[in-house]
Amino acid sequence: MNYSTTIANEHFDHLLLNAGGIFCESVDQLEKIQHAPGAGAVMTKSATAEKRAGNPNPRYFTYPDHHNTINAMGLPNLGIDYYLDYVLHHQLTLPTILSVVGLSEEEILANLKKIQASGYDGLIELNLSCPNVPGKPQIAYDFDTTDHLLDRIYSFFTGHLGVKLPPYFDMAHFDRIAKILNQYPLAYVNAVNSVGNGLVIDPETDRVVLMAKGGFGGLGGAQIKATALANVRALRLRLKPEIKIIGTGGVTTGRDVYDHLLCGADLVSVGSQLAIEGPSIFQRLEDELEAIFAEKHIESLDQVRGKLKRLD
Ligand code: FMN
């Protein structure tokens, strides 16, 4: 299959990449994704202005079924300078997306100004949806703040920007966020981030499994697939065609990748199951996807992307 896909000035030969936060905190991890067979791109860890230790351990938990996770990492990262240095000065094999975040509007703007001043010309992903920093709401659940922030960003920023969104659960909210995003020259949206503030209980001890936030944490893996697909589909139906979509959430099999494509995803990223299985997952998922294409006699991505059928 020809997987050739373009977002802004970046060209991808494969559909899959690591989801933000997975295998991407250190150069060592990033290099493993760069060289993973079947990977089409690399996402760096969401970077704050200064490096952060994140929340206390335990802050990540894999369910016994090995297909689901809950985390309250709290954005541990090595700081924007580290990741900017990586994308600017390392020999990159794959298109690499620089993920940025901030704990305040001013920090976000300062990060983007720094990136712009560096001359970096690749894709940048602004994370508007981290659910795990105590006391800091997910920005993209506040529509007015999101609009105001994007307005401030585009008063100076000329780079290729995508935004990472939290999951929405109400049709009115899909309408609202799409209307805001359509006002700006965004390269893409990435949907979805972890489903915020779930709670997992250990049946042996009757205790929560995470230390921070009283055990509340972001959900990932198979349990969030339906929510992720709904978000990709709802956004694809509402966003202007120039805004591409990275589908994220609930991918554990090639069929999950296929379903994201049906809903309109241009690329698909893998979080929890990559953390569980390691970078060999990309080739497995691509092989499973190929098998589905062969079985259905599909010869081009255009026959699948956004081609979800309705019952009426
Ligand atoms: N998303 C980000 O945009 N930036 C991050 O730094 C980030 N860190 C994460 C760390 C962990 C341990 C996990 C499990 C998720 C993190 N996420 C982050 C969210 C994932 O990128 C992804 O959106 C979410 O896990 C849903 O995908 P999944 O169902 O494949 O896990």
Residues whose N, C-alpha, C, O or C-beta is under 5 A from the ligand:
A	BS01	FMN	A19 G20 G21 K45 S46 T69 N71 M73 N127 K164 V192 N193 S194 L219 G220 G221 T248 G249 G250 V251 S269 V270 G271 S272 Q273
